Amino acid sequence: MEEKEEVLLNSRQVAALLELSPDTVNELARKNVLPGVKRGRQWRFRQQDITLFKKQQQKQEAA
C-alpha cells in the first residue's frame, strides 16, 4: 500500500485558500488557531489540516 506524501503549503498559499492575508495566516498560526509548523523563519501547513479548518469555519458561519 502506498503512503500519500503530505502536501505542505506556505502562508501565501493558505492565505489564498482562506481568503486572508499572509500576515493574518501567520498570526493565526502563532496563536495556535491554525495548525502549522515553523520551518526556519517560515510557517508550513498541511493541506489536509487547512481543508479541515476551512470546513469547520464554514460550519461556524452557517450556525
Secondary structure as UniProt FT lines:
FT   STRAND          8..9
FT   HELIX           11..18
FT   HELIX           22..30
FT   TURN            31..32
FT   STRAND          37..39
FT   TURN            40..41
FT   STRAND          42..46
FT   HELIX           47..62
//
